[in-house]
Each structure stands twice: as structure tokens, then as C-alpha cells.
Amino acid sequence: MDKIPNHPTISSSHFMDLHRKFCAIDNTLTLHYTAHNVDPLLVKILDSSATLAQCRIQVLDVEIILLINPEIFSIYKTGSNNYDYTKIFIKFPSNFNQGMIQTRKEAFAKDIENWILQNKDTQTFFPKGIPEILKQKEQKQEVNGRQLPNRITKITRKSSLADLKNDSSKFKFQERIELIEQQKSNGMSLLERIKLKEKLRKEQLERENGSNTPEVQYEKYLVGKFPQIYDMVYHMSNTNRGPGEAVRTFSCQKLCATIVNSHDYPLNKKEVEDAIKLMSKKLGDKFVVLERGGVTVLKVGILSREDDLKVLASDGESISSAKN
């Protein structure tokens, strides 16, 4: 979030923290729906968001977010008790889609600016409590003749995964020395073939011994992104893991899209795909990428964050030398 207008009594850092917490909740909700088709409890999302953002996130933060933009999240309950947080759920608004993650961050930053400009005389935040929000929602529904939801809303998810197939040329380098044999039938003279063979061998030697080749530099770049990408997968794999559930399976297409949409640092989908494949070479059985029938999935076992990050930071097999 860029520079925001000054408020006479509320510090800019308070608004910056609020925006960061909003982004954490948004990202956590997105991660939740990649593995579940039911809405999560509000308190569970706040716990997971706090872990992801590495800061404390409370119900009060959600209440202030809803004060600034009442439509940014939807809060509802099952049952009759407005204070029973074991039956209070949070979800995206009805018009939400996956492509809106980044625009929601920008839109909420604008909402904050507008709130500041319109509330210069306000000494502090005076948000409605969640129970009051639920009560007013219930009263509005009664006036409109609508019933409260009596069950958790299910999210409709697309089942088509035809576009998940990865191009293997992204992850391995063809042995260019084989071109020598191919060129024999293309009219090259003996001298031309010898020169080409020497050139290719020289390039191969530079690739094997050099540390500044494009491939090596690219891998170093990916290694620098490991902690952020690993943390997202770690968080997702541990969210609502069932008893005895040793392996979680994720669609690589949805996983990569979620990671790209959930971070502000520059990273594209191909880089995330390459990073996950390289991480799988380093972490072994606990981090396995499989491609079957044109669908690519990531199978995640029980992760140990501290140990895994040490392994990922160490030298290991590279994607340029790994052949699937």
C-alpha cells in the first residue's frame, strides 16, 4: 500500500497494518477454497491469517475492515446465537472470482483513503460488533421475507482441468549434441559438422563448469523465492488436515495461480511452476509433482518447515539437469 492521507488522530501505521491484515485474510480465504468447497469459520480463518501474516489478527480487525467497507466480506451464522463463534462463518461476497484478488487489495486501499477523507473529525474507530452485524442482517432478511441460511454455503468449482498440462521443454534442456547426427542428413560438409560439434561441446563444458550461465542464474533466482512459495504450500497443506491424513493433493494449476495472486512481489506462473518442480527434486517424497492424463498435481506429505527450508537452501539437484 502506497502513501495514504494523514488522519488527525489515527496513525498511518494503523491503516497500513489494517491493510496488511485484510490481505492476509483475503489470501487465507483463497487458500481455503482451493482445498474446500464449504465456507470456513471466522475464528479459524483469523488464526490461519495470523500465522500467514505473522501478526495478531482479531475479530475487532474484521469489524474495522467492515466499517470501512461493509461489502468486502460476508459474515453469517447458523443457529440463533449471535455470540456463538463456533457457528459464525466468513466468505467472499457473491460477486467474487479468483481474478479479483489483486484488484481487491487495491480497492481496499482506496476504501481506506476515502474513509480517512470522509472521517477527519472521527477520533478513533467505532465499528459495529459482529453480533450486531448479524442481528441487523437478520432483521433485514426478515423485512425482505428471506430466511437465514441454515447450512454452510457451498462453493461451485470448475471441474475442467484440461489446461493443466505442462510443456516439458520448460523444465529440461535437450542434449544439443544430438543435432550433429541430425545435421548429417541436411547437406552439411564434414568440416562444418566438425566445427559445429566443437562449438556444442564448448557450450556444454561452459554450462557444466560455469556458474554464470542463464540456467544457473535462473535457478538461483528461483531459490530466492523458495521461502515465500514454500510457506504458502506449508500453510495450505496444514489447513484443516484430517486425522491420519498423511498426504494432501493439490492441482498445480490452481496452486500456482493462488500463489501468484496472493503475493505482491513480481512472480509469474511459469516461475512458480519451475520453483515447485525444483523444490520437489530437493524435498523428495514429501513434495512430489505428478503428471497423469494431462493433469499435473502436487502431493504434499508431512512437512517440517525448519528442516525443509534448510534443505531448500542447500545445494542440490537442479531443474536443468533433472529429467522426468
C-alpha positions as CSV (number, residue, x, y, z in Angstrom):
1,M,0.0,0.0,0.0
2,D,1.4,3.4,-1.1
3,K,1.3,6.6,0.9
4,I,-2.1,7.3,2.4
5,P,-3.6,10.6,3.6
6,N,-2.9,11.7,7.1
7,H,-5.6,11.4,9.7
8,P,-5.7,13.9,12.6
9,T,-5.8,11.2,15.4
10,I,-5.3,7.8,13.8
11,S,-1.7,7.0,12.8
12,S,-0.9,6.0,9.2
13,S,0.8,2.8,10.6
14,H,-2.5,1.7,12.0
15,F,-4.1,1.9,8.5
16,M,-1.1,0.2,6.9
17,D,-1.4,-2.7,9.4
18,L,-5.1,-2.9,8.7
19,H,-4.5,-3.2,5.0
20,R,-1.9,-5.9,5.6
21,K,-4.3,-7.9,7.8
22,F,-7.0,-7.6,5.1
23,C,-4.6,-9.0,2.5
24,A,-3.8,-11.9,4.9
25,I,-7.4,-12.7,5.4
26,D,-8.1,-12.5,1.6
27,N,-5.1,-14.8,0.9
28,T,-6.1,-17.3,3.6
29,L,-9.7,-17.4,2.2
30,T,-8.3,-18.1,-1.3
31,L,-6.1,-20.9,0.0
32,H,-9.1,-22.4,1.9
33,Y,-11.2,-22.6,-1.2
34,T,-8.5,-24.3,-3.2
35,A,-8.9,-27.3,-1.0
36,H,-12.5,-27.0,0.3
37,N,-15.9,-26.2,-1.1
38,V,-17.6,-25.1,2.1
39,D,-17.2,-21.7,3.9
40,P,-14.8,-21.6,6.9
41,L,-15.4,-20.5,10.4
42,L,-14.4,-16.9,11.0
43,V,-12.2,-17.7,14.0
44,K,-10.3,-20.4,12.1
45,I,-9.6,-18.0,9.2
46,L,-8.3,-15.4,11.6
47,D,-6.0,-18.0,13.3
48,S,-4.6,-19.1,9.9
49,S,-4.3,-15.5,8.7
50,A,-2.3,-14.5,11.7
51,T,0.1,-17.4,11.0
52,L,0.4,-16.3,7.4
53,A,0.9,-12.6,8.2
54,Q,3.0,-13.3,11.4
55,C,1.0,-10.8,13.4
56,R,-2.1,-11.0,15.7
57,I,-5.4,-10.7,13.8
58,Q,-8.6,-10.4,15.9
59,V,-12.3,-10.2,15.4
60,L,-12.0,-6.4,16.0
61,D,-9.8,-6.1,12.9
62,V,-12.6,-7.7,10.8
63,E,-15.1,-5.3,12.4
64,I,-13.0,-2.3,11.4
65,I,-12.5,-3.7,7.9
66,L,-16.3,-4.0,7.6
67,L,-16.6,-0.5,9.0
68,I,-14.5,0.8,6.1
69,N,-16.2,-1.4,3.5
70,P,-19.3,-3.3,4.7
71,E,-19.4,-5.4,1.5
72,I,-15.8,-6.6,1.4
73,F,-16.6,-9.8,3.3
74,S,-19.8,-11.6,4.0
75,I,-20.4,-12.8,7.6
76,Y,-23.2,-15.1,8.5
77,K,-24.2,-17.6,11.2
78,T,-26.0,-20.9,11.6
79,G,-28.3,-21.2,14.6
80,S,-29.8,-18.5,16.7
81,N,-26.9,-17.3,18.9
82,N,-25.2,-14.2,17.5
83,Y,-22.3,-14.7,20.0
84,D,-21.5,-18.3,19.2
85,Y,-18.4,-18.1,17.2
86,T,-18.4,-21.8,16.6
87,K,-21.3,-21.1,14.2
88,I,-20.2,-17.9,12.6
89,F,-18.7,-18.1,9.1
90,I,-16.9,-15.8,6.7
91,K,-16.9,-15.9,2.9
92,F,-16.2,-13.7,-0.1
93,P,-19.0,-11.5,-1.5
94,S,-21.3,-13.1,-4.1
95,N,-19.7,-11.3,-7.0
96,F,-16.2,-12.6,-6.2
97,N,-14.0,-14.5,-8.6
98,Q,-10.3,-15.7,-8.4
99,G,-9.1,-12.9,-10.7
100,M,-10.2,-10.3,-8.2
101,I,-7.6,-10.9,-5.6
102,Q,-5.1,-8.2,-6.7
103,T,-7.9,-5.7,-7.5
104,R,-9.4,-6.3,-4.1
105,K,-6.2,-5.3,-2.4
106,E,-6.0,-2.1,-4.5
107,A,-9.7,-1.4,-4.0
108,F,-9.5,-1.7,-0.2
109,A,-6.5,0.6,-0.2
110,K,-8.7,3.1,-2.0
111,D,-11.5,2.4,0.6
112,I,-9.1,3.4,3.4
113,E,-8.2,6.6,1.7
114,N,-11.9,7.5,1.2
115,W,-12.7,6.7,4.8
116,I,-9.9,8.9,6.0
117,L,-11.0,11.8,3.9
118,Q,-14.6,11.4,5.0
119,N,-13.9,10.9,8.7
120,K,-11.4,13.6,9.6
121,D,-13.3,14.5,12.7
122,T,-13.5,10.9,14.0
123,Q,-11.3,10.4,17.0
124,T,-11.0,6.6,16.6
125,F,-12.7,3.6,15.0
126,F,-16.3,2.9,16.2
127,P,-17.1,-0.3,14.3
128,K,-20.2,-2.4,14.8
129,G,-19.6,-5.7,16.6
130,I,-20.0,-9.0,14.7
131,P,-23.1,-9.9,16.8
132,E,-24.7,-6.5,15.9
133,I,-23.9,-7.0,12.2
134,L,-25.5,-10.4,12.3
135,K,-28.6,-9.1,14.2
136,Q,-29.1,-6.3,11.6
137,K,-28.6,-8.7,8.8
138,E,-31.2,-11.0,10.3
139,Q,-33.7,-8.1,10.7
140,K,-33.1,-7.0,7.1
141,Q,-33.8,-10.6,5.9
142,E,-37.0,-10.8,7.9
143,V,-38.2,-7.5,6.4
144,N,-37.4,-8.8,2.9
145,G,-39.1,-12.1,3.7
146,R,-35.9,-14.1,3.3
147,Q,-34.8,-17.0,5.5
148,L,-31.4,-17.1,7.2
149,P,-29.1,-19.7,5.8
150,N,-29.4,-23.0,7.7
151,R,-26.4,-24.6,6.3
152,I,-22.9,-23.7,5.1
153,T,-22.8,-22.3,1.6
154,K,-21.0,-24.5,-0.9
155,I,-18.7,-23.0,-3.5
156,T,-19.2,-24.2,-7.0
157,R,-15.8,-25.2,-8.5
158,K,-15.0,-25.8,-12.1
159,S,-14.1,-29.4,-12.9
160,S,-12.3,-28.9,-16.1
161,L,-8.5,-29.4,-15.8
162,A,-7.7,-29.8,-19.5
163,D,-5.4,-26.8,-19.4
164,L,-3.1,-28.2,-16.7
165,K,-0.7,-29.9,-18.9
166,N,2.8,-28.5,-18.7
167,D,5.3,-28.3,-21.5
168,S,8.2,-30.5,-20.5
169,S,10.6,-28.3,-22.5
170,K,10.2,-25.7,-19.7
171,F,12.0,-28.0,-17.3
172,K,14.7,-29.8,-19.2
173,F,17.3,-28.9,-21.8
174,Q,17.6,-31.1,-24.8
175,E,21.1,-32.6,-25.5
176,R,22.1,-30.4,-28.3
177,I,25.0,-32.7,-29.2
178,E,22.4,-34.9,-30.9
179,L,22.0,-32.2,-33.5
180,I,25.2,-33.3,-35.0
181,E,23.7,-36.5,-36.2
182,Q,20.6,-34.8,-37.5
183,Q,22.7,-32.3,-39.5
184,K,24.4,-35.1,-41.4
185,S,21.3,-35.5,-43.5
186,N,20.9,-31.8,-44.0
187,G,23.8,-31.3,-46.5
188,M,26.5,-30.1,-44.1
189,S,30.1,-30.8,-45.1
190,L,32.5,-32.7,-42.9
191,L,34.3,-29.5,-41.9
192,E,31.0,-27.8,-41.0
193,R,30.0,-30.8,-38.8
194,I,33.3,-30.7,-37.0
195,K,33.1,-27.0,-36.3
196,L,29.5,-27.4,-35.0
197,K,30.5,-30.3,-32.8
198,E,33.3,-28.4,-31.3
199,K,31.1,-25.4,-30.7
200,L,28.4,-27.5,-29.0
201,R,31.0,-29.3,-26.8
202,K,32.4,-25.9,-25.8
203,E,29.0,-24.7,-24.8
204,Q,28.2,-27.8,-22.9
205,L,31.5,-27.6,-21.0
206,E,30.8,-23.9,-20.1
207,R,27.3,-25.0,-18.9
208,E,28.7,-27.7,-16.7
209,N,31.6,-25.8,-15.2
210,G,30.3,-22.2,-15.3
211,S,28.4,-20.5,-12.5
212,N,27.1,-17.6,-14.6
213,T,25.1,-19.4,-17.3
214,P,21.5,-18.3,-17.8
215,E,20.3,-21.6,-16.4
216,V,22.3,-21.3,-13.2
217,Q,21.3,-17.7,-12.7
218,Y,17.6,-18.6,-13.2
219,E,17.9,-21.4,-10.6
220,K,19.5,-19.0,-8.1
221,Y,16.6,-16.6,-8.7
222,L,14.1,-19.4,-8.0
223,V,15.9,-20.5,-4.9
224,G,15.5,-16.9,-3.6
225,K,11.7,-17.4,-4.0
226,F,11.6,-20.7,-2.2
227,P,10.7,-19.4,1.3
228,Q,7.6,-17.5,0.1
229,I,6.3,-20.3,-2.1
230,Y,7.1,-23.0,0.5
231,D,5.3,-21.0,3.2
232,M,2.1,-20.9,1.0
233,V,2.2,-24.6,0.4
234,Y,3.0,-25.3,4.0
235,H,0.1,-23.2,5.2
236,M,-2.3,-24.8,2.7
237,S,-1.2,-28.4,3.5
238,N,-1.7,-27.9,7.2
239,T,-5.1,-26.1,7.0
240,N,-7.9,-28.5,8.2
241,R,-5.7,-31.6,7.7
242,G,-7.8,-34.5,8.8
243,P,-6.6,-37.1,11.4
244,G,-4.3,-39.6,9.8
245,E,-4.2,-37.6,6.6
246,A,-0.6,-38.0,5.7
247,V,-0.7,-36.7,2.1
248,R,-2.6,-33.7,0.7
249,T,-3.1,-33.4,-3.1
250,F,-3.3,-30.1,-4.9
251,S,-3.9,-29.1,-8.5
252,C,-0.7,-27.4,-9.7
253,Q,-2.7,-25.0,-11.9
254,K,-4.8,-23.7,-9.1
255,L,-1.9,-23.8,-6.6
256,C,0.3,-21.7,-8.9
257,A,-2.5,-19.2,-9.7
258,T,-3.2,-18.8,-6.0
259,I,0.5,-18.2,-5.1
260,V,0.8,-15.6,-7.9
261,N,-2.4,-13.8,-6.9
262,S,-1.5,-13.8,-3.2
263,H,1.8,-12.0,-3.3
264,D,2.8,-8.5,-4.2
265,Y,6.4,-9.4,-5.3
266,P,6.9,-9.9,-9.1
267,L,6.4,-13.6,-9.9
268,N,4.7,-15.2,-12.8
269,K,3.0,-18.6,-13.1
270,K,5.9,-20.3,-15.0
271,E,8.4,-19.3,-12.3
272,V,6.2,-20.7,-9.6
273,E,5.8,-24.0,-11.6
274,D,9.6,-24.2,-12.1
275,A,10.2,-23.4,-8.4
276,I,7.8,-26.1,-7.3
277,K,9.4,-28.7,-9.6
278,L,12.9,-27.7,-8.3
279,M,11.7,-27.9,-4.7
280,S,10.3,-31.4,-5.4
281,K,13.7,-32.5,-6.5
282,K,15.2,-31.4,-3.2
283,L,12.4,-32.5,-0.8
284,G,11.9,-35.9,-2.2
285,D,8.8,-38.0,-1.2
286,K,7.2,-35.2,0.9
287,F,6.9,-32.9,-2.1
288,V,6.0,-34.9,-5.3
289,V,4.9,-33.5,-8.6
290,L,3.0,-36.0,-10.8
291,E,1.5,-35.6,-14.3
292,R,-1.1,-38.1,-15.4
293,G,-3.5,-37.8,-18.2
294,G,-2.6,-34.2,-18.8
295,V,-3.3,-33.2,-15.2
296,T,-0.4,-32.1,-13.0
297,V,-0.8,-32.3,-9.2
298,L,1.4,-31.8,-6.2
299,K,1.3,-34.4,-3.4
300,V,2.4,-32.9,-0.1
301,G,3.4,-35.1,2.8
302,I,4.0,-34.1,6.4
303,L,6.3,-31.0,6.2
304,S,8.8,-29.8,8.7
305,R,9.3,-26.1,8.0
306,E,12.6,-25.5,9.7
307,D,14.2,-28.7,8.3
308,D,12.7,-28.3,4.9
309,L,13.9,-24.7,4.4
310,K,17.5,-25.8,5.4
311,V,17.3,-28.5,2.6
312,L,15.9,-26.0,0.1
313,A,18.8,-23.6,0.9
314,S,21.4,-26.2,0.4
315,D,23.0,-27.2,-3.0
316,G,21.1,-30.0,-4.7
317,E,19.8,-31.3,-7.9
318,S,18.9,-28.6,-10.4
319,I,16.0,-28.4,-12.8
320,S,18.3,-28.1,-15.7
321,S,19.9,-31.5,-15.0
322,A,16.8,-33.3,-13.8
323,K,15.0,-35.3,-16.4
324,N,11.4,-36.5,-15.9
